[in-house]
Amino acid sequence: MLFLHGFSQCRLSWGRQYESDLADDFRLVAMDYRGHGLSEKPIGVYGDSAMWAEDVHAVITELQLERPVLVGHAYGGVVIGDYLRYHGDEHLSGIVLDGANSKVGTEAARTFVSEEFRALIPGLFSNRVDESMRSLAELMRLCHGETSPDDLYFFLGFNTIVPPYVREGLMSRKLDNDDVLAALRVPALVIHGQSDPIVFPTLAKYHAGLIPNARLFLYDSVGHAPHWENAKRFNRDLRQFVSRLGEDRRTAASAPPLVGNLLGGLTRRPAPTRP
């Protein structure tokens, strides 16, 4: 599984998956986008879908990931769309949309995102420390709901190291991924919180209707981060989805040669170390 984090976050946001029993049975990989976490933070390189696609492709290639499942939270849905646009789904086993968005900068995108989040955007782009920190603290509240002080400062820490120009670069894009999602040939799992205060659950329902082979799970009393707020259920649903993909691949491999050659095989292996 290759985990793709949300807007202004980093690989650490997947801690409740890395520290779960998923790591005993599957190879888990989480990347920091350009401009985030431990990645370099160049200026002016955040608007090109092809470059975002190449970043994901480079991780898959360099780490020799065998038909991974892409798991995207929030803005991770946009990045999945970037990858699909330039590389298709040939080398994937499936995708998971976790409180995910897939549209940026269009009128349609605005209809699925709350006014409360949009009101924070000027502060998130600001170079004034006090204004930026206030907006980030409010963003963390929207993303994760009520959290302990330890969790709050943990989230603030890795969000703060993302420069404002990076956040502005991500939100200044204008794209819509309906076409690539509608053409998806691998299975998809759509998970969304019923109480999401940032991306409305109507977008999850839209995704589930758009993607040909998609399953939709809506979590009651969960907001924008199902993988964090209800990690136990999320990990169980993720395990069942990926395990079913493995069973399907093994069935295909044992079928007559023509079917087996067309569908290929899925290898699952736990990683002795986790990046």
LUMFI-844105 format. One line per 10 residues: number of its first residue (from 1); their letters; for each residue x, y, z of C-alpha. Coordinates in Angstrom, 2 decimals. Example, Ala and Ser with C-alpha at 12.3 -4.5 7.8 and 13.67 -1.06 7.14 Angstrom:
BEGIN
1> AS> 12.30/-4.50/7.80  13.67/-1.06/7.14
This chain:
BEGIN
1> MLFLHGFSQC> 0.00/0.00/0.00  1.32/3.44/-0.93  -0.16/6.13/1.33  -0.64/9.67/-0.04  -1.25/12.31/2.61  -3.49/15.35/2.63  -2.98/19.07/2.07  -0.05/20.52/4.09  0.57/17.24/5.95  3.16/14.46/5.62
11> RLSWGRQYES> 3.77/10.72/5.96  3.41/10.96/9.76  -0.33/11.42/9.40  -0.53/7.66/8.65  0.89/6.67/12.05  -2.23/4.75/13.08  -1.80/2.52/10.05  1.96/2.06/10.41  1.61/1.10/14.05  -1.25/-1.33/13.42
21> DLADDFRLVA> -1.32/-5.00/12.49  -1.52/-3.98/8.84  2.27/-3.75/8.99  2.47/-7.43/9.95  0.93/-8.62/6.70  1.41/-5.91/4.08  4.20/-3.72/2.83  3.33/-0.17/3.85  4.98/2.83/2.23  4.17/6.49/2.91
31> MDYRGHGLSE> 5.75/9.32/0.96  6.23/13.02/1.66  5.12/15.12/-1.31  7.40/17.73/-2.73  7.27/20.72/-0.36  6.16/18.57/2.61  7.80/16.66/5.45  11.40/15.74/4.72  11.14/16.38/0.97  12.79/19.39/-0.65
41> KPIGVYGDSA> 10.70/22.54/-0.91  11.46/24.23/-4.22  9.53/27.28/-5.41  7.13/27.30/-8.34  6.85/23.56/-9.09  3.41/22.63/-7.78  1.09/23.28/-10.70  2.10/20.56/-13.16  0.07/17.34/-12.99  2.79/15.48/-14.90
51> MWAEDVHAVI> 5.34/16.26/-12.17  3.00/15.05/-9.42  2.43/11.87/-11.41  6.17/11.37/-11.82  6.75/11.79/-8.07  4.38/8.90/-7.31  5.73/6.84/-10.20  9.30/7.38/-8.95  8.42/5.95/-5.51  6.68/2.94/-7.07
61> TELQLERPVL> 9.64/2.31/-9.39  12.49/2.99/-6.98  11.00/0.83/-4.21  9.89/-1.84/-6.69  6.32/-1.84/-5.45  4.38/-4.63/-7.12  0.95/-3.44/-8.22  0.39/-1.31/-5.12  -2.90/0.02/-3.81  -2.83/3.83/-3.71
71> VGHAYGGVVI> -4.46/5.16/-0.54  -5.14/8.89/-0.73  -6.44/11.14/2.04  -8.03/14.49/1.14  -5.62/16.10/-1.39  -4.25/12.62/-1.92  -7.28/12.04/-4.13  -6.04/14.82/-6.40  -2.58/13.23/-6.52  -4.10/9.84/-7.37
81> GDYLRYHGDE> -5.86/11.58/-10.26  -2.53/13.05/-11.41  -0.95/9.60/-11.41  -3.84/7.99/-13.29  -3.79/10.71/-15.94  -0.19/10.00/-16.94  0.35/6.37/-15.95  -3.11/4.84/-15.98  -4.00/1.93/-13.69  -1.94/-0.75/-15.44
91> HLSGIVLDGA> 0.53/-1.04/-12.56  -2.01/-0.71/-9.72  -4.22/-3.23/-7.91  -6.71/-0.66/-6.65  -7.23/2.75/-5.09  -8.68/3.97/-1.79  -10.18/7.45/-1.43  -10.15/8.48/2.24  -12.08/11.70/2.87  -10.69/12.54/-0.53
101> NSKVGTEAAR> -11.09/15.40/-2.93  -10.45/15.09/-6.68  -11.15/18.60/-7.94  -9.29/21.88/-7.43  -9.95/25.43/-8.54  -13.19/24.84/-10.46  -16.76/25.84/-9.75  -17.58/22.16/-9.22  -14.75/21.89/-6.71  -16.16/24.75/-4.67
111> TFVSEEFRAL> -19.57/23.09/-4.37  -18.02/20.14/-2.51  -15.80/22.10/-0.09  -17.07/23.97/2.95  -17.05/27.74/3.31  -15.41/27.23/6.72  -12.33/25.75/5.03  -12.28/28.31/2.22  -12.26/31.11/4.82  -8.92/29.81/6.12
121> IPGLFSNRVD> -7.13/30.00/2.77  -5.77/33.58/3.05  -4.18/32.76/6.40  -2.75/29.48/5.10  -1.01/31.45/2.34  0.21/34.21/4.66  3.89/34.76/5.52  2.93/36.34/8.84  3.65/33.77/11.53  0.75/34.69/13.81
131> ESMRSLAELM> -1.81/34.65/11.01  -0.44/31.43/9.54  -0.43/29.64/12.90  -4.01/30.66/13.70  -5.19/29.32/10.37  -3.19/26.10/10.75  -4.57/25.51/14.26  -8.10/25.95/12.94  -7.32/23.66/10.01  -6.17/20.98/12.46
141> RLCHGETSPD> -9.44/21.33/14.34  -11.37/20.85/11.11  -9.20/17.94/10.00  -9.11/15.96/13.23  -11.87/17.26/15.48  -11.22/17.47/19.20  -7.76/16.10/19.94  -5.39/15.91/22.89  -2.79/18.70/23.24  -0.07/16.18/22.33
151> DLYFFLGFNT> -1.82/15.26/19.08  -2.58/18.89/18.27  1.08/19.95/18.55  2.15/16.82/16.68  -0.10/17.81/13.76  0.91/21.47/13.96  4.58/20.52/13.89  4.56/18.79/10.53  2.06/21.25/9.03  4.13/24.25/10.07
161> IVPPYVREGL> 7.22/23.11/8.16  5.29/23.37/4.89  6.03/26.86/3.51  3.01/29.05/2.68  4.06/29.19/-0.98  3.73/25.40/-1.15  0.19/25.48/0.21  -0.64/28.26/-2.24  0.83/26.23/-5.09  -1.36/23.24/-4.26
171> MSRKLDNDDV> -4.55/25.30/-4.05  -3.82/27.42/-7.13  -4.17/24.47/-9.48  -7.26/24.10/-11.65  -8.24/20.56/-12.55  -10.99/17.99/-12.54  -10.30/14.25/-12.49  -13.75/12.94/-13.40  -12.51/11.56/-16.71  -9.71/9.42/-15.26
181> LAALRVPALV> -11.85/8.17/-12.37  -14.66/7.20/-14.74  -12.14/5.21/-16.81  -10.67/3.34/-13.82  -10.47/-0.42/-14.41  -9.21/-1.54/-10.99  -11.42/-1.73/-7.87  -11.83/1.30/-5.63  -12.82/1.77/-2.01  -14.36/5.12/-1.04
191> IHGQSDPIVF> -14.38/5.94/2.69  -15.74/9.21/4.03  -16.88/10.67/7.33  -20.54/11.63/7.52  -19.57/14.66/9.61  -16.69/15.87/7.42  -16.50/19.67/7.91  -14.16/20.22/4.94  -15.10/17.92/2.03  -18.81/17.13/1.93
201> PTLAKYHAGL> -19.88/13.45/1.92  -21.80/14.20/-1.28  -18.45/14.09/-3.09  -17.80/10.56/-1.79  -21.20/9.50/-3.11  -20.36/11.19/-6.40  -17.04/9.32/-6.59  -18.73/6.00/-5.82  -21.21/6.57/-8.63  -18.53/7.73/-11.07
211> IPNARLFLYD> -15.97/4.94/-10.59  -17.10/1.72/-12.30  -16.02/-0.76/-9.61  -16.29/1.17/-6.33  -17.54/0.39/-2.83  -18.66/3.22/-0.55  -18.39/3.24/3.25  -19.72/6.28/5.12  -18.61/6.47/8.77  -21.06/7.89/11.28
221> SVGHAPHWEN> -19.75/10.49/13.74  -16.45/10.80/11.83  -15.09/13.96/10.25  -12.38/14.62/7.68  -9.83/11.96/8.67  -11.41/8.49/8.93  -7.96/6.86/8.99  -7.17/8.76/12.21  -10.55/9.29/13.88  -11.72/5.71/13.51
231> AKRFNRDLRQ> -8.49/3.93/12.70  -9.73/0.55/13.94  -12.59/0.43/11.44  -10.56/2.05/8.67  -7.74/-0.49/9.05  -10.22/-3.36/9.07  -11.96/-2.11/5.94  -8.62/-1.48/4.24  -7.39/-4.96/5.13  -10.53/-6.62/3.77
241> FVSRLGEDRR> -10.37/-4.61/0.55  -6.71/-5.38/-0.16  -7.03/-9.02/0.91  -9.93/-9.45/-1.50  -7.75/-8.04/-4.29  -5.12/-10.62/-3.42  -7.66/-13.44/-3.53  -8.91/-12.23/-6.91  -5.38/-12.16/-8.28  -4.62/-15.65/-7.03
251> TAASAPPLVG> -7.84/-16.92/-8.60  -6.88/-15.27/-11.87  -3.41/-16.80/-11.74  -4.89/-20.30/-11.43  -7.32/-19.77/-14.33  -6.59/-20.79/-17.96  -3.46/-19.11/-19.35  -5.22/-16.41/-21.36  -7.08/-15.07/-18.31  -4.04/-15.40/-16.10
261> NLLGGLTRRP> -1.85/-13.52/-18.53  -4.36/-10.72/-18.81  -4.88/-10.22/-15.09  -1.43/-10.92/-13.73  -0.67/-11.54/-10.06  -0.47/-9.65/-6.80  2.39/-10.15/-4.35  1.85/-9.26/-0.71  4.74/-9.13/1.70  5.36/-7.31/4.95
271> APTRP> 8.26/-4.90/5.02  11.04/-5.55/7.54  11.60/-1.81/7.70  9.20/1.01/6.97  10.29/4.25/5.31
